[in-house]
Amino acid sequence: MSGPVIVNNPDRNNGGLLLGIVLTIVVLAGVWWFFLGGNGSGSSGGNNNGNGGGNNPVPTVAAPQGS
């Protein structure tokens, strides 16, 4: 029995590299969109009360009992 056969194919060596670069760009763009504009916390988000939309509930803070 012989060992494993290693095939060196120089015509197909950039496919994985190109796929990795494209997937890295897609993941970075998704993180950018999620943290800066996609979840309403960015500058263009619609979840703030400054635009005259007054249907967001105001949070209340209660003091602990016995203090």
C-alpha positions in Angstrom: 0.0 0.0 0.0 1.2 3.5 -0.8 0.5 6.7 0.9 -2.0 9.4 -0.1 -1.8 10.8 -3.6 -1.3 14.6 -3.6 -2.4 16.2 -6.8 -1.0 19.7 -7.6 -3.4 21.4 -10.0 -2.1 24.9 -10.8 -5.1 25.8 -12.9 -7.5 25.7 -9.9 -5.6 27.4 -7.0 -7.4 30.8 -6.8 -11.0 29.6 -6.4 -10.8 29.2 -2.7 -8.9 32.4 -2.2 -11.4 34.4 -4.2 -14.3 32.8 -2.4 -12.7 33.6 1.0 -12.2 37.3 0.0 -15.8 37.6 -1.2 -17.2 36.0 1.9 -15.0 38.2 4.1 -16.3 41.3 2.4 -19.9 40.1 2.7 -19.5 39.4 6.4 -17.9 42.8 7.1 -20.6 44.5 5.2 -23.3 42.7 7.2 -21.6 43.6 10.5 -21.3 47.2 9.3 -25.0 47.3 8.4 -26.2 45.6 11.6 -24.2 47.9 14.0 -24.5 51.2 12.2 -27.8 51.2 10.3 -29.8 48.1 10.4 -31.2 47.9 13.9 -32.5 51.4 14.5 -29.5 52.5 16.6 -27.7 54.4 13.8 -28.3 57.9 12.7 -31.0 57.0 10.2 -32.9 54.8 12.6 -36.6 55.4 13.2 -36.7 54.4 16.9 -36.0 57.8 18.4 -38.4 60.4 19.8 -36.8 63.4 18.3 -38.8 63.5 15.1 -42.2 64.1 16.7 -43.3 60.5 16.6 -44.4 60.1 20.3 -45.5 56.5 20.4 -42.4 55.1 22.1 -42.9 54.3 25.8 -40.8 56.3 28.3 -38.8 54.0 30.7 -39.4 54.4 34.4 -36.8 54.0 37.1 -38.0 52.9 40.5 -35.9 53.3 43.7 -35.3 50.1 45.8 -37.5 49.7 48.8 -35.9 50.5 52.2 -33.3 52.9 51.0 
